[in-house]
Amino acid sequence: MNRHTRKTLLNVATAVAVATTAVVVFLPAAQAAPGTVTSNVNVRSGPGTNYGVVDTVRRGQQVDVQQCQGSWCYVSKPGPDGWVSATYLAAGGGQPVNPTQPGISFGFNLGPNGPNVNIGIGNPQQPPRPPRPPVIQPLPQPVYDEVCFFDRSNFRGQSFCLAAGDNVRDLREWTDRISSIDNQGGYSVQVCSEPNYRGCRTYTTSASSLNDFDDYIASVRIR
């Protein structure tokens, strides 16, 4: 290999390395995206129901979605920020969120094929490829992983939510305040008139009113 050929190849390799580095450095950073809460839901300290509850957001509240991990998204809002299940979020324009890949719904992606680097040296110009037709994904079915309790009938007023497996032996400030239960996931919800699960009744559906258990609940557990 003569000196001129080695120099040409070295220049080509350097150009490829510089172009690739430029793509990595100048990729756009993900920005916060607007979202809307679609149902009363707990805000947790981490991405999962095993993390503690730091706040509760109401249906219709606007939030800024900062990032998504798994089926959870970190939201910023008035009050404590934290993680919310993507099932209870809608993207801009009220579009439903895919709970298996919520980040795509909020624009946290670089495209399906990632960035491309094309460097041609002495090649004839190729005609552009026609755009691929969009792939239409079926809308995901909603997943309800929490049960919410309201202090007024017909799912109105103040509320709090519990996930499957949560147990509260003593509701304390919520004792004798619950008047309706939103149980869209069909969990076995045991409500008891006394602390430590005494004097109980079980609901497996939502209940817009509780009849003789209205304002008469002191402990609950979700199965």
C-alpha positions as CSV (number, residue, x, y, z in Angstrom):
1,M,0.0,0.0,0.0
2,N,1.6,3.3,-1.1
3,R,1.7,6.4,1.0
4,H,-1.0,8.2,-0.9
5,T,-3.5,5.3,-0.5
6,R,-2.8,5.1,3.3
7,K,-3.4,8.8,3.7
8,T,-6.7,8.6,1.8
9,L,-8.0,5.7,3.9
10,L,-7.0,7.5,7.1
11,N,-9.0,10.6,6.0
12,V,-12.0,8.5,5.3
13,A,-11.9,6.8,8.7
14,T,-11.5,10.1,10.5
15,A,-14.6,11.5,8.7
16,V,-16.7,8.5,9.7
17,A,-15.6,8.9,13.3
18,V,-16.3,12.6,13.4
19,A,-19.7,12.2,11.8
20,T,-20.7,9.4,14.2
21,T,-19.6,11.5,17.2
22,A,-21.6,14.5,16.0
23,V,-24.8,12.4,15.9
24,V,-24.3,11.2,19.5
25,V,-23.5,14.7,20.8
26,F,-26.3,16.6,19.1
27,L,-29.2,14.2,19.7
28,P,-32.1,16.2,21.1
29,A,-32.8,15.7,24.8
30,A,-36.3,14.6,25.9
31,Q,-38.4,17.4,27.2
32,A,-41.3,17.4,29.6
33,A,-44.6,16.5,27.8
34,P,-48.1,17.6,28.9
35,G,-50.4,14.9,30.2
36,T,-53.9,14.6,31.8
37,V,-54.9,12.3,34.7
38,T,-57.9,10.2,33.6
39,S,-58.9,8.9,37.1
40,N,-58.1,9.6,40.7
41,V,-54.8,7.8,41.4
42,N,-52.0,7.7,43.9
43,V,-48.6,9.4,43.3
44,R,-45.9,7.1,44.5
45,S,-42.2,7.6,45.4
46,G,-41.1,5.0,42.8
47,P,-42.3,3.2,39.7
48,G,-44.4,0.5,41.3
49,T,-47.1,-0.2,43.8
50,N,-44.5,-1.4,46.3
51,Y,-43.4,2.2,46.7
52,G,-45.0,4.6,49.3
53,V,-47.8,7.0,48.4
54,V,-46.7,10.7,48.5
55,D,-49.8,12.3,47.1
56,T,-53.1,11.8,45.2
57,V,-54.1,13.4,41.9
58,R,-57.7,14.0,40.8
59,R,-59.3,13.1,37.5
60,G,-58.8,15.8,34.9
61,Q,-55.7,17.3,36.5
62,Q,-53.0,18.6,34.1
63,V,-49.4,17.3,34.8
64,D,-46.0,17.5,33.1
65,V,-44.6,14.1,32.3
66,Q,-40.8,14.1,32.8
67,Q,-39.9,10.5,31.9
68,C,-41.4,7.0,31.8
69,Q,-40.0,3.7,33.1
70,G,-41.8,0.4,32.4
71,S,-45.5,1.1,32.7
72,W,-45.0,4.1,35.1
73,C,-44.3,7.8,34.4
74,Y,-42.7,10.5,36.6
75,V,-45.0,13.6,36.7
76,S,-44.4,17.2,37.9
77,K,-47.4,19.1,39.3
78,P,-48.5,21.4,42.1
79,G,-47.6,19.5,45.3
80,P,-45.3,16.5,45.7
81,D,-44.0,15.1,42.4
82,G,-43.7,11.4,41.8
83,W,-44.6,8.3,39.8
84,V,-48.1,7.5,38.4
85,S,-49.2,4.4,36.5
86,A,-49.4,5.2,32.8
87,T,-52.8,3.5,32.7
88,Y,-54.2,6.6,34.4
89,L,-52.6,9.2,32.0
90,A,-53.6,10.6,28.6
91,A,-51.2,12.3,26.2
92,G,-51.7,15.6,24.5
93,G,-55.1,16.0,22.8
94,G,-56.5,13.3,25.1
95,Q,-54.9,10.5,23.2
96,P,-54.7,7.2,25.2
97,V,-51.3,6.0,26.4
98,N,-49.9,2.6,25.6
99,P,-49.1,1.2,29.1
100,T,-46.4,-1.1,27.8
101,Q,-44.5,1.8,26.1
102,P,-45.8,5.0,27.6
103,G,-42.7,7.1,26.7
104,I,-43.6,6.8,23.0
105,S,-47.0,8.4,23.6
106,F,-45.3,11.4,25.2
107,G,-42.6,11.7,22.5
108,F,-39.7,10.3,24.5
109,N,-38.1,8.5,21.5
110,L,-35.7,9.0,18.6
111,G,-37.8,7.2,16.0
112,P,-38.2,3.5,15.3
113,N,-34.9,3.1,13.4
114,G,-32.8,5.5,15.5
115,P,-30.4,8.1,14.0
116,N,-28.9,7.3,10.6
117,V,-25.4,8.3,9.3
118,N,-24.8,8.2,5.5
119,I,-21.4,9.0,4.1
120,G,-20.9,8.5,0.3
121,I,-17.5,8.6,-1.4
122,G,-17.7,8.5,-5.1
123,N,-21.0,6.7,-5.2
124,P,-23.8,7.7,-7.6
125,Q,-26.7,9.5,-6.0
126,Q,-29.6,7.1,-5.2
127,P,-33.2,8.1,-5.5
128,P,-34.9,8.6,-2.1
129,R,-36.9,5.7,-0.8
130,P,-40.7,6.2,-0.5
131,P,-41.9,6.6,3.1
132,R,-43.1,3.6,4.8
133,P,-46.9,3.4,5.6
134,P,-47.7,4.0,9.2
135,V,-48.3,0.9,11.4
136,I,-51.7,1.2,13.1
137,Q,-51.5,-0.4,16.6
138,P,-54.8,-1.5,18.3
139,L,-55.7,0.6,21.3
140,P,-54.6,-1.1,24.5
141,Q,-57.3,-2.3,26.9
142,P,-57.3,-0.3,30.1
143,V,-55.8,-1.9,33.2
144,Y,-57.1,-1.0,36.6
145,D,-54.6,-1.8,39.3
146,E,-56.1,0.3,42.1
147,V,-59.4,0.7,44.0
148,C,-60.5,4.3,45.0
149,F,-62.6,5.3,47.9
150,F,-64.7,8.5,48.0
151,D,-66.3,10.5,50.8
152,R,-69.4,11.2,48.8
153,S,-71.8,8.9,46.8
154,N,-71.4,8.5,43.0
155,F,-67.6,8.7,43.2
156,R,-67.5,12.4,44.2
157,G,-65.7,14.4,46.8
158,Q,-62.3,13.7,48.3
159,S,-60.7,10.3,47.7
160,F,-57.8,7.9,48.3
161,C,-56.7,4.8,46.4
162,L,-55.2,1.4,47.3
163,A,-53.6,-1.3,45.2
164,A,-54.3,-5.0,45.2
165,G,-52.8,-6.5,48.4
166,D,-53.0,-3.3,50.4
167,N,-54.5,-3.6,53.9
168,V,-55.4,-0.8,56.3
169,R,-56.3,-1.9,59.8
170,D,-57.4,1.5,61.0
171,L,-58.4,4.3,58.6
172,R,-57.9,7.0,61.2
173,E,-59.0,10.3,59.7
174,W,-61.0,8.4,57.0
175,T,-62.9,6.4,59.6
176,D,-66.7,6.7,58.9
177,R,-66.2,8.8,55.8
178,I,-66.4,6.4,52.9
179,S,-69.6,6.7,50.8
180,S,-68.7,5.1,47.4
181,I,-66.1,2.7,45.9
182,D,-64.6,2.7,42.4
183,N,-63.5,-0.9,41.8
184,Q,-63.2,-1.1,38.0
185,G,-60.6,-3.9,38.3
186,G,-63.1,-6.3,39.9
187,Y,-60.9,-6.9,43.0
188,S,-62.3,-8.4,46.2
189,V,-62.7,-5.3,48.5
190,Q,-63.4,-6.0,52.1
191,V,-64.8,-3.1,54.1
192,C,-65.3,-3.4,57.9
193,S,-67.2,-1.3,60.3
194,E,-64.6,-1.8,63.1
195,P,-60.8,-1.6,63.1
196,N,-58.8,-4.8,62.6
197,Y,-61.3,-6.2,60.0
198,R,-64.3,-6.8,62.2
199,G,-67.9,-6.5,61.0
200,C,-67.0,-6.8,57.3
201,R,-68.7,-6.9,53.9
202,T,-67.1,-7.7,50.5
203,Y,-67.6,-5.9,47.2
204,T,-66.3,-7.2,43.9
205,T,-67.7,-4.4,41.7
206,S,-67.9,-0.6,42.0
207,A,-70.5,0.8,44.4
208,S,-71.9,4.3,43.9
209,S,-73.5,4.1,47.3
210,L,-73.0,1.8,50.3
211,N,-76.5,1.8,52.0
212,D,-76.1,0.8,55.7
213,F,-72.2,0.9,55.3
214,D,-72.3,4.5,54.2
215,D,-70.0,6.5,56.5
216,Y,-69.6,3.4,58.6
217,I,-66.2,1.9,57.6
218,A,-63.1,1.8,59.8
219,S,-60.8,-0.7,58.0
220,V,-60.3,-2.1,54.5
221,R,-58.3,-4.7,52.6
222,I,-57.9,-5.4,48.9
223,R,-57.5,-9.0,47.5
